[in-house]
Structures are given as C-alpha cells and as structure tokens.
Amino acid sequence: MAADHETITCPFDFSEALDFDPALADLMQRRSPARIRLPYGDADAWLITGFDSVKQVTTDPRFSRAGIIGHDYPRMTPEPIVSPESINVMDPPQSSRVRHLASQAFTQQQVDGMRQRIIRLTDRLLDDMEKQGPPADVVQHLSNPLPQHAILDLLGIEREEWPRIEESVHQLLVVGAGTKEAAATAKADLTAYFSKLVEQRRNSPGPDIISAMAAAREGEEQLDDKELAVMALTLALSGQDTATCQISDITYLLLTRPELMQHLRRRPETVTDVLHEMLRCIPFRKGVGIPRVALEDVELDGARIKAGDFVHVSYLTANRDPERYRAPHAIDLDRPIAPHMTFGWGGHRCIAMPLAMAELEVAIGRLVERFPGLRLAVPPEELRWDTETIRRFPLELPVAW
C-alpha cells in the first residue's frame, strides 16, 4: 500500500479540439488514486479514475456529497456552481426522495410527449439555416439555440425572458478568477426568478416540467417550493450547457470522421447506439465536477482515504477504462453496448438523461437527414474552441452542403 502520496497540481486547462487531456491520461496510468490540487479550494483531493472504483465511490454511503457544504472544497471554478440546496449535494435518503419525485417529469412517456416540441423547434432552426444558405454555422443555428430553447420552452418560461436567463447561466459557467462576483449575482437572480415561477405554477399549472414536478406524489410526499426552484435552476443549467456542447462535439466528429457520417447515413436507425458510443468517448468537460467527502477511513485501490478527505471521480477516465472497454480510445460503432458514465452514475446520475438523449437524437438525426453532403466549410485546424469555461466544444462549425 502506498503510504505517502505526492500532490499533483492539476489545472486541467487542456482544450485542444477533442483530444484527450494528457494530464488525465497520465493519471489513468497510475495503479492507485492520486492526490491532486485543483485551481480553486483550500484542500487537496483524491482522484479516482477506474470504472469500478468510480462506481464504488458514487454508490458507497461512506462518500458524501452533502458533506462538502460549508467547505471551500477543491473545484474548477471560482464560485461553486452548485447551490447548497441542490440535489447534486444531497445524500440518500433525502436525495432519493427528491430524485424519485423529480424523475416523474422525465419518464419515457413524458419525454415522448416532449419529443414533438423538440422536433418542431429543431425543424424551425434548420429551416432558418437552410434559408440563409451555406456557409452557415451549426453552433449558431442549432447547437446553441436548440437546448436553450428546448429546456426553457419545457420549463414553460416566456420567450421574452430567455435572453436574460441565458446570460445568467453563462455567468455561472465561466472559470476566470475575476468573475466570482458576477457569478454569485447571477446565481442569486436565477434562484429568485425560479422561486417566483414555482409559486405561479402551484397556483396555475400548465403543460410544463415545473408543473409536472409540482404534481409528482409518492404517498404523502411531494417536492416543496425551495426544492422545486432549485431543481428548475439545475435543469436550466445542465439542460443548456451539456446538450449544447454535445451537439457541437458530435457534429464536429461526424464532419471530421467521414466513416461515422457514412454509417449514420446508411443506417439512421442506429442513431441511439452511435450517439452513446460517441458520448462515451467525447471529453465533454475539463477536469472533474463536484467532489465527495469521506465520512470514515476507507481503503480503495491501495490508498488509505481518511475521514474528511475530499474525493473526486473522473467519468472521462472511467469511460476509457481498458479493463471495461476494448480499444477504449477508439470510437467503435460495432462495440457491444455497455453503459457509460457521461451522464454520471449512482445516486447522482442525470435524471434528465431521457430528455437529453431525445434532443441529441432529434438534432443529429434531422441535421444528417436534411443536409446531404454536409461538410466543414473551413479546414478543421482553423476552428476556434472554447477556453473560458469548464466545457470542451467548438465555438463555431461553419458548414456547406
């Protein structure tokens, strides 16, 4: 057992196209958990990289998300993105109750009902792109607006409010040191906005996600106003940034890897499996997300994690664990289906995953179907990539067809 661990400084600032971060690749090679120092927070953390070990940490009650509240925990952004009331920092049984109730708004049946709205939004956006003619920017016409419009539409937010909400969400995701105050203000504004919205929906429900979550019951249990407001804010955040990046990243791969595009054109019915294999492989973020804290001493992979230690897991490295996936760094469309960790794992797996998948299936399916001969209008090396947030995605994708 390793007695003593050096601390490795991890800025996790690598953002070259969709190449895998060499620092993460190096940490994967280690036989036992590494001690890492992140850009913000007053403590070091353990980093867990293997699939089975990540699975253990995300399902073991000895590792607590709620335990990080009130601490200046190790993280990537100046201001913690997560609210102290968020489901992302709850532990069972409280989180299980909230998840169970909130997920009633995202059953397959609910999402199938939302799919028509997503198709309408997508077709309208692609009509505009077609009208404009090539070269057109897929990011501007599809990746950016679709997830934002879809989640705000599904939350039942008035169209004139959209720009304001989108701006506040962006403020929360930037990583520069000078942005802490703007991020804190944005978070307070959004929390107040959603609190008011929840109150309105309690009084006059509509065909939206907030009303569906407000109506969710489990015996006597239901979500209270604060839980609903924070859940709506969490959805507005993750519903926008994750899907936006993934539509761009997947489109980029299709445009730069002709064999993937050909496969999808030839066999459009395989879109869901193709998307899952691409999602497994795409490094959709920089570094790590929200840590856990050990509630007692735990032995893991030859390391002694002490009570009070922060523990980060890497879903990106777990998705490329050679013990779980053969040729893990390759996108293999014939790979036998095995669940991946892009949407998280265990008690904090994304409850809106069915909605995110519906958006990706519609966006990518319609784009490929409607624009035969779709190709990049500039050489790939001329594309600009995001370097300001914790996400990995191209800022533009000029295409012709």
C-alpha positions in Angstrom: 0.0 0.0 0.0 1.3 3.5 -0.9 2.0 5.2 2.4 2.6 8.7 1.2 1.3 10.5 -1.9 2.8 13.5 -3.7 0.3 16.1 -4.7 0.0 16.7 -8.4 -1.1 20.2 -9.5 -3.9 19.8 -12.0 -5.1 23.0 -13.8 -7.0 20.7 -16.2 -6.9 23.6 -18.7 -6.3 21.4 -21.8 -8.7 22.4 -24.6 -7.3 21.2 -28.0 -10.1 20.1 -30.2 -11.5 16.8 -28.7 -8.1 15.4 -27.9 -7.9 13.6 -24.5 -6.2 15.7 -21.8 -2.6 14.3 -21.5 -2.7 15.1 -17.7 -5.8 12.9 -17.3 -4.3 10.1 -19.5 -1.2 10.2 -17.2 -3.3 10.0 -14.0 -5.2 7.0 -15.5 -1.9 5.1 -15.9 -1.3 5.1 -12.1 -2.1 2.0 -10.2 -3.7 3.8 -7.3 -5.6 7.0 -6.6 -3.6 10.2 -7.0 -3.6 13.3 -4.7 -4.5 16.4 -6.8 -4.6 20.1 -6.3 -7.2 22.0 -8.4 -7.3 25.7 -9.3 -9.8 26.7 -6.5 -10.5 25.4 -3.0 -8.3 25.2 0.1 -7.6 21.5 0.1 -6.2 18.7 -2.0 -8.4 15.8 -3.2 -8.0 12.2 -4.2 -8.8 11.4 -7.8 -10.4 8.1 -8.7 -10.1 7.1 -12.4 -11.1 3.4 -13.0 -14.6 2.4 -13.9 -15.2 0.0 -11.0 -13.6 2.3 -8.4 -15.7 5.3 -9.7 -18.7 3.1 -9.5 -17.9 2.3 -5.8 -17.3 5.9 -4.8 -20.6 7.1 -6.5 -22.7 4.4 -4.7 -20.9 4.0 -1.3 -22.7 5.8 1.5 -19.2 6.4 3.2 -18.6 9.1 0.5 -20.9 12.1 1.0 -21.8 14.9 -1.4 -23.7 16.8 1.4 -20.5 16.8 3.5 -18.9 19.3 1.2 -21.4 22.1 2.0 -19.8 24.9 4.0 -16.3 23.9 2.9 -14.0 25.7 0.4 -13.9 22.4 -1.5 -11.4 21.7 -4.4 -13.0 22.7 -7.7 -12.5 24.1 -11.2 -14.5 27.4 -10.9 -14.0 30.5 -8.7 -17.6 30.3 -7.5 -19.1 26.9 -6.7 -21.6 26.2 -9.5 -23.9 24.2 -7.3 -26.4 25.7 -4.8 -26.2 24.3 -1.2 -29.9 23.2 -1.6 -29.3 21.4 -4.9 -29.9 17.7 -5.4 -26.3 17.5 -6.5 -25.2 17.9 -2.9 -27.7 15.8 -1.2 -27.2 12.2 0.1 -29.8 9.4 0.4 -32.4 9.1 1.7 -33.1 12.8 1.1 -31.7 12.8 -2.5 -33.5 9.5 -3.3 -36.8 11.2 -2.4 -36.2 14.3 -4.5 -34.8 12.3 -7.4 -37.7 9.9 -7.3 -40.3 12.7 -7.4 -38.5 14.9 -9.9 -37.8 12.0 -12.3 -41.6 11.5 -12.7 -41.3 14.5 -15.1 -38.8 12.6 -17.2 -40.4 9.2 -17.7 -40.1 7.8 -21.2 -43.8 8.6 -21.7 -43.3 12.2 -20.6 -40.3 12.6 -22.8 -42.1 11.1 -25.8 -44.7 13.8 -25.3 -41.9 16.4 -25.3 -40.3 15.0 -28.4 -42.8 16.6 -30.8 -41.9 20.0 -29.3 -38.2 19.3 -29.8 -38.8 18.2 -33.4 -40.7 21.5 -34.1 -38.0 23.6 -32.5 -35.3 21.8 -34.5 -37.0 22.0 -37.8 -37.6 25.7 -37.4 -33.9 26.3 -36.6 -32.8 24.1 -39.6 -35.3 25.9 -41.9 -33.6 29.2 -41.0 -30.1 27.7 -41.6 -31.3 26.4 -45.0 -32.8 29.8 -45.9 -29.5 31.5 -45.1 -27.6 29.1 -47.3 -24.0 27.9 -47.0 -21.7 28.6 -45.4 -23.7 28.5 -42.2 -22.6 28.0 -38.6 -24.2 24.9 -37.0 -23.3 26.2 -33.5 -25.2 29.4 -34.1 -28.1 27.8 -35.9 -28.6 24.6 -33.9 -26.2 23.7 -31.0 -26.6 26.9 -29.1 -30.3 27.7 -29.6 -31.9 24.2 -29.5 -31.0 23.0 -26.0 -31.6 26.5 -24.6 -34.9 26.9 -26.3 -36.0 23.3 -25.5 -35.3 23.5 -21.8 -36.8 27.0 -21.4 -39.8 26.0 -23.5 -40.3 22.8 -21.5 -39.9 24.7 -18.2 -42.7 27.0 -19.5 -40.7 30.2 -19.4 -41.9 33.1 -21.5 -39.9 33.7 -24.7 -39.1 37.3 -23.8 -37.3 36.1 -20.6 -35.0 33.7 -22.5 -32.1 36.1 -23.2 -31.9 37.2 -19.6 -31.8 33.6 -18.3 -29.2 32.5 -20.9 -26.9 35.4 -19.9 -27.1 34.5 -16.2 -26.4 30.8 -16.9 -23.3 31.8 -18.9 -22.1 33.9 -16.0 -22.2 30.8 -13.8 -20.1 28.6 -16.1 -17.0 30.9 -16.7 -13.8 30.0 -15.0 -11.8 33.3 -14.9 -10.7 34.5 -11.4 -12.3 37.9 -11.9 -15.8 36.5 -12.4 -16.7 35.4 -8.9 -18.9 38.4 -8.1 -20.8 38.2 -11.4 -21.4 34.5 -10.9 -22.7 35.0 -7.4 -25.1 37.7 -8.6 -26.3 35.5 -11.5 -27.0 32.6 -9.1 -29.0 34.8 -6.7 -31.0 36.3 -9.6 -31.8 32.9 -11.1 -32.8 31.4 -7.7 -35.2 34.4 -7.0 -36.6 34.1 -10.6 -37.3 30.3 -10.3 -38.8 30.7 -6.7 -41.4 33.2 -8.2 -42.1 30.9 -11.1 -42.7 27.9 -8.8 -45.2 29.9 -6.8 -47.1 30.8 -10.1 -47.2 27.2 -11.3 -48.5 26.0 -7.9 -51.5 28.3 -8.4 -52.0 27.7 -12.1 -50.2 24.6 -13.5 -49.5 24.2 -17.2 -48.1 21.6 -19.6 -44.5 22.2 -18.4 -41.8 20.4 -16.4 -42.2 22.5 -13.3 -45.9 21.8 -13.1 -45.2 18.1 -13.7 -42.7 18.0 -10.8 -45.1 20.0 -8.6 -47.8 17.4 -9.3 -45.5 14.5 -8.6 -46.6 12.5 -5.5 -45.3 9.5 -3.6 -47.8 8.7 -0.9 -47.9 11.9 1.2 -44.5 13.1 -0.2 -44.1 15.9 -2.7 -41.4 18.5 -3.5 -41.5 21.7 -1.5 -41.2 25.1 -3.2 -37.5 25.5 -2.5 -36.7 22.0 -3.8 -38.7 22.8 -7.0 -37.0 26.1 -7.6 -33.5 24.6 -7.2 -34.4 21.7 -9.4 -35.7 24.1 -12.1 -32.4 26.1 -11.8 -30.4 22.9 -12.0 -32.3 21.8 -15.2 -31.9 25.2 -16.8 -28.1 25.0 -16.1 -27.4 21.4 -17.1 -30.1 21.3 -19.8 -28.3 24.1 -21.6 -24.6 23.7 -21.3 -24.3 19.9 -21.6 -26.6 19.4 -24.6 -25.1 22.5 -26.4 -21.6 21.1 -26.1 -22.6 17.6 -27.1 -24.5 18.6 -30.2 -21.4 20.6 -31.3 -18.9 17.9 -30.4 -20.9 15.1 -32.1 -21.4 17.2 -35.2 -17.6 18.0 -35.2 -16.8 14.3 -35.1 -19.3 13.5 -37.9 -17.7 16.2 -40.0 -14.1 15.2 -39.4 -14.6 11.4 -39.4 -16.3 10.6 -42.7 -16.8 6.9 -41.7 -19.0 7.9 -38.8 -21.2 10.2 -41.0 -21.4 7.4 -43.7 -22.5 4.9 -41.1 -25.3 7.2 -39.8 -26.5 8.0 -43.3 -26.5 4.3 -44.2 -28.2 3.2 -41.0 -30.1 6.0 -39.5 -32.0 3.6 -37.2 -28.7 3.1 -35.2 -28.6 6.7 -34.2 -29.1 6.0 -30.4 -26.3 3.4 -30.3 -23.9 5.6 -32.3 -24.6 8.6 -30.0 -23.9 6.5 -26.9 -20.5 5.3 -28.3 -19.6 8.9 -29.2 -20.8 10.2 -25.8 -18.6 7.6 -24.1 -15.5 8.8 -26.0 -16.0 12.6 -26.1 -14.1 14.5 -23.4 -17.1 16.9 -22.9 -15.6 18.8 -19.9 -12.3 19.8 -18.4 -11.1 18.0 -15.3 -13.7 17.0 -12.7 -17.1 18.0 -11.3 -18.4 18.1 -7.7 -16.4 16.1 -5.1 -17.5 13.9 -2.2 -16.0 13.8 1.3 -15.1 10.6 3.1 -17.2 10.1 6.2 -14.8 7.5 7.6 -11.5 5.9 6.7 -11.8 3.9 3.5 -9.2 1.6 1.8 -9.5 2.0 -2.0 -7.1 0.6 -4.7 -4.2 0.6 -2.3 -4.8 4.1 -0.9 -6.0 4.9 2.6 -8.6 7.7 2.2 -9.0 9.3 5.6 -12.3 10.6 7.1 -12.7 14.3 6.0 -10.6 13.8 2.7 -12.2 15.1 -0.5 -12.6 12.6 -3.3 -13.1 13.4 -6.9 -14.1 10.9 -9.6 -13.3 11.2 -13.3 -16.2 10.0 -15.5 -13.9 10.8 -18.5 -11.3 8.3 -17.5 -13.8 5.7 -16.3 -15.3 5.9 -19.9 -11.9 4.9 -21.3 -11.0 2.2 -18.8 -9.2 -0.6 -20.8 -10.5 -3.2 -18.3 -14.0 -2.4 -19.3 -13.8 -1.4 -23.0 -11.5 -2.9 -25.6 -9.5 -0.3 -27.5 -11.1 2.3 -25.2 -9.8 5.4 -27.0 -11.4 4.3 -30.3 -14.9 5.1 -31.5 -16.1 1.6 -32.4 -19.6 1.5 -33.8 -19.6 -2.3 -33.5 -18.7 -2.3 -29.8 -21.1 -4.3 -27.7 -23.4 -1.9 -25.8 -22.1 -1.3 -22.2 -23.4 1.6 -20.1 -21.0 4.6 -19.9 -20.7 7.4 -17.3 -21.2 10.5 -19.4 -24.4 11.2 -17.6 -22.9 10.3 -14.2 -23.5 7.2 -12.1 -25.3 6.1 -9.0 -27.4 8.5 -6.9 -26.2 11.5 -9.0 -26.8 10.2 -12.4 -28.6 12.9 -14.5 -32.4 12.4 -14.1 -33.0 14.3 -17.3 -30.9 11.9 -19.4 -34.0 10.7 -21.4 -34.7 14.3 -22.4 -31.0 14.9 -23.3 -31.0 11.8 -25.5 -34.2 12.8 -27.2 -32.7 16.2 -28.0 -29.5 14.6 -29.4 -31.4 12.0 -31.4 -33.6 14.7 -33.0 -30.9 17.3 -33.5 -28.3 15.0 -35.1 -30.9 12.8 -36.9 -32.6 15.8 -38.6 -29.3 17.6 -39.4 -27.9 14.5 -41.1 -31.1 13.7 -42.9 -31.8 17.2 -44.2 -28.4 18.2 -45.4 -26.9 15.5 -47.6 -23.2 16.3 -48.4 -22.9 18.3 -45.2 -19.2 19.2 -44.8 -16.9 21.7 -42.9 -16.5 24.9 -44.8 -13.0 25.6 -43.3 -10.1 23.3 -42.5 -10.6 21.7 -39.0 -7.4 23.3 -37.7 -9.0 26.8 -38.3 -11.9 26.2 -35.9 -11.9 28.1 -32.6 -12.5 26.1 -29.4 -13.9 27.3 -26.0 -11.2 28.0 -23.5 -13.2 30.1 -21.0 -15.5 27.5 -19.4 -15.2 24.1 -17.9 -16.7 22.6 -21.1 -15.0 21.3 -24.3 -16.6 22.4 -27.5 -16.0 24.3 -30.8 -17.2 27.9 -30.7 -18.2 27.7 -34.4 -18.8 25.0 -37.0 -19.1 26.6 -40.5 -20.6 24.1 -42.9 -21.6 23.8 -46.5 -23.8 21.2 -48.2 
